[in-house]
C-alpha cells in the first residue's frame, strides 16, 4: 500500500499501512533516517512510521511512549504520550536516555511540550515534570527545537509589551526568555514549576 491516504467512493478512508523500524537517526536539521537495526543499548525501543507527513511513534516494550511530528519531511516537534503515568514517563525518559543517533536530543523538547499544556496532564505527571527536566539538563537539545523555543520566547515577550494581561497564558517557564521581567510580575507571577530546569537545559 502506498503512503497516500485514499478516499473511496463509498466514503471510506484508506490509510497507509504502518512500517516498523528498530531505530531512527535524526540529524541536526530535523531530517530522519529509519533503520531496521535496533538501538545498541535499548533494543526494546521500536519506531512506527506511517508516512512522511504523519506523526511517527516511539514504542518502548510494545507501549507507545513518544510522538514525533514532522513538517515537510523533517522533524519539527515531539511530545510524550499524555496518558502515561508518572512512573511510565520516568521509565520512558530513562530508557530513551540510552539511545543514540539524535533521538536523545528530543527528550527535553518532548517534556517541554507537554509542560506547556498542563491542563491535559495527569496530576502525578505534572508534579514530577520539573524534576524530570532538571535531570535531563545533561542531554543535548535539538537545534530545531532551540530555534522554535527562541521564536516562541521572542513572540511572547513582544506580545506582553502591549498585552500584559495575557501573562497567565504563560503555562511553562521556558516560554519566556531567561531573565525576562514581564509586566505585572508582582501581581501575576510566572509559573513556578521547572524554573531551575529552564535555566540549565540549553
C-alpha positions as CSV (number, residue, x, y, z in Angstrom):
1,X,0.0,0.0,0.0
2,X,1.3,3.5,-0.8
3,X,1.8,6.3,1.7
4,X,-1.1,8.3,0.2
5,X,-4.5,8.5,2.0
6,X,-7.2,7.5,-0.3
7,X,-10.9,8.4,-0.2
8,X,-13.1,5.6,-1.6
9,X,-16.4,6.2,-3.5
10,X,-18.4,4.7,-0.6
11,X,-16.9,7.3,1.8
12,X,-14.4,5.1,3.5
13,X,-10.8,6.3,4.0
14,X,-7.8,4.1,3.4
15,X,-4.8,5.0,5.5
16,X,-1.2,3.8,4.8
17,X,0.0,0.7,6.5
18,X,2.5,1.4,9.3
19,X,6.1,0.3,8.9
20,X,8.2,-0.8,11.9
21,X,11.9,0.0,12.4
22,X,14.4,-0.8,15.1
23,X,15.9,2.7,15.3
24,X,16.0,6.2,13.9
25,X,18.7,8.7,13.2
26,X,17.7,12.3,13.5
27,X,20.0,14.9,12.0
28,X,20.6,18.4,13.3
29,X,18.3,19.9,10.7
30,X,15.4,17.5,11.5
31,X,16.0,15.1,8.7
32,X,15.2,11.5,9.7
33,X,16.6,8.2,8.6
34,X,14.9,4.9,9.7
35,X,16.8,1.7,10.1
36,X,15.8,-1.9,10.8
37,X,18.8,-2.3,13.2
38,X,17.9,-1.9,16.9
39,X,19.5,0.6,19.2
40,X,22.5,-0.9,20.8
41,X,21.5,-0.4,24.5
42,X,17.8,-0.1,24.0
43,X,16.7,-3.0,21.7
44,X,13.2,-2.9,23.2
45,X,12.6,0.5,21.6
46,X,10.9,0.4,18.2
47,X,9.7,3.1,15.7
48,X,6.4,3.1,14.0
49,X,6.4,5.0,10.6
50,X,3.2,5.6,8.8
51,X,4.1,8.2,6.1
52,X,6.4,11.2,5.8
53,X,3.6,13.6,6.7
54,X,2.1,11.6,9.6
55,X,3.4,11.6,13.2
56,X,5.8,8.8,14.0
57,X,5.6,6.8,17.3
58,X,8.3,5.6,19.5
59,X,7.3,2.4,21.4
60,X,9.1,1.0,24.4
61,X,8.4,-2.6,25.1
62,X,5.4,-2.5,22.9
63,X,3.8,0.6,24.5
64,X,3.6,3.9,22.8
65,X,5.6,6.5,24.6
66,X,6.7,9.3,22.3
67,X,5.3,11.1,19.3
68,X,7.5,12.7,16.6
69,X,5.8,15.3,14.4
70,X,7.3,16.0,11.0
71,X,6.8,19.1,8.9
72,X,7.8,19.0,5.2
73,X,9.7,15.7,5.8
74,X,11.7,17.0,8.8
75,X,11.1,16.6,12.5
76,X,9.6,19.8,13.9
77,X,8.5,18.8,17.4
78,X,7.9,15.9,19.8
79,X,5.8,15.1,22.8
80,X,5.4,12.3,25.3
81,X,2.1,10.5,25.2
82,X,-0.3,12.3,27.6
83,X,-1.8,9.2,29.0
84,X,1.5,8.0,30.6
85,X,1.6,7.8,34.4
86,X,4.4,9.4,36.3
87,X,6.2,6.1,36.7
88,X,5.8,5.3,33.0
89,X,7.1,8.7,32.0
90,X,10.1,8.3,34.2
91,X,10.8,4.9,32.7
92,X,10.4,6.3,29.2
93,X,12.8,9.1,29.8
94,X,15.3,6.7,31.5
95,X,15.1,4.3,28.5
96,X,15.4,7.0,25.8
97,X,18.5,8.4,27.5
98,X,20.3,5.2,26.4
99,X,19.6,5.8,22.7
100,X,21.9,7.5,20.3
101,X,21.7,9.0,16.8
102,X,19.8,12.2,17.6
103,X,16.6,10.9,19.3
104,X,18.1,11.7,22.7
105,X,18.1,15.3,21.6
106,X,14.3,15.3,21.6
107,X,13.7,14.2,25.1
108,X,13.8,17.7,26.6
109,X,11.7,19.2,23.8
110,X,9.1,16.4,24.3
111,X,9.0,17.2,28.1
112,X,8.7,20.9,27.5
113,X,5.9,20.4,25.0
114,X,3.7,18.6,27.5
115,X,4.7,21.1,30.2
116,X,3.1,23.9,28.3
117,X,-0.3,22.1,28.2
118,X,-0.7,21.4,32.0
119,X,-4.5,21.0,31.8
120,X,-4.0,18.0,29.6
121,X,-1.7,16.2,32.0
122,X,-2.3,13.8,34.8
123,X,-1.6,15.4,38.2
124,X,1.1,12.9,39.1
125,X,2.9,13.7,35.8
126,X,2.6,17.5,36.3
127,X,4.2,17.1,39.7
128,X,7.3,15.3,38.5
129,X,7.9,17.4,35.4
130,X,10.3,19.9,37.0
131,X,12.4,17.1,38.5
132,X,12.5,15.2,35.1
133,X,13.5,18.3,33.2
134,X,16.3,19.1,35.7
135,X,17.5,15.5,35.5
136,X,17.8,15.9,31.7
137,X,19.9,19.0,31.7
138,X,23.0,17.0,30.7
139,X,21.3,15.9,27.5
140,X,21.7,17.7,24.1
141,X,18.7,19.6,22.8
142,X,17.9,19.5,19.1
143,X,18.8,22.8,17.3
144,X,15.4,22.6,15.6
145,X,13.7,22.8,19.0
146,X,16.1,25.5,20.2
147,X,15.1,27.7,17.3
148,X,11.4,27.0,17.9
149,X,11.8,27.8,21.6
150,X,13.6,31.1,20.9
151,X,10.9,32.1,18.4
152,X,8.2,31.4,20.9
153,X,10.0,33.4,23.6
154,X,10.5,36.4,21.3
155,X,6.9,36.3,20.2
156,X,5.6,36.1,23.8
157,X,7.9,38.9,25.0
158,X,6.8,41.2,22.2
159,X,3.1,40.3,22.8
160,X,3.3,41.0,26.5
161,X,4.6,44.5,25.9
162,X,1.2,45.5,24.7
163,X,-0.9,42.8,26.3
164,X,0.4,42.3,29.8
165,X,-2.9,40.9,30.9
166,X,-2.1,37.8,28.9
167,X,0.7,36.8,31.3
168,X,-1.4,34.0,32.9
169,X,-1.3,32.3,29.5
170,X,2.4,31.6,30.0
171,X,2.0,28.0,31.2
172,X,5.7,27.0,31.3
173,X,8.8,28.9,32.3
174,X,10.7,28.1,29.1
175,X,8.1,30.2,27.1
176,X,9.8,33.4,28.2
177,X,13.5,34.4,27.7
178,X,15.7,33.8,30.7
179,X,16.0,37.0,32.8
180,X,12.8,38.5,31.3
181,X,10.8,40.6,33.7
182,X,7.3,40.8,32.4
183,X,4.8,43.5,33.3
184,X,2.6,42.9,36.4
185,X,5.2,40.5,37.7
186,X,4.2,41.2,41.3
187,X,0.5,40.8,40.6
188,X,0.7,37.8,38.3
189,X,3.7,35.6,39.0
190,X,5.2,33.3,36.4
191,X,4.7,29.6,36.6
192,X,7.0,28.2,39.3
193,X,7.4,24.6,38.1
194,X,10.6,23.9,36.2
195,X,12.3,27.3,36.5
196,X,15.6,25.8,37.6
197,X,15.3,23.3,34.7
198,X,14.6,26.1,32.2
199,X,17.8,27.9,33.2
200,X,20.0,24.8,32.8
201,X,18.6,22.9,29.8
202,X,20.1,24.6,26.8
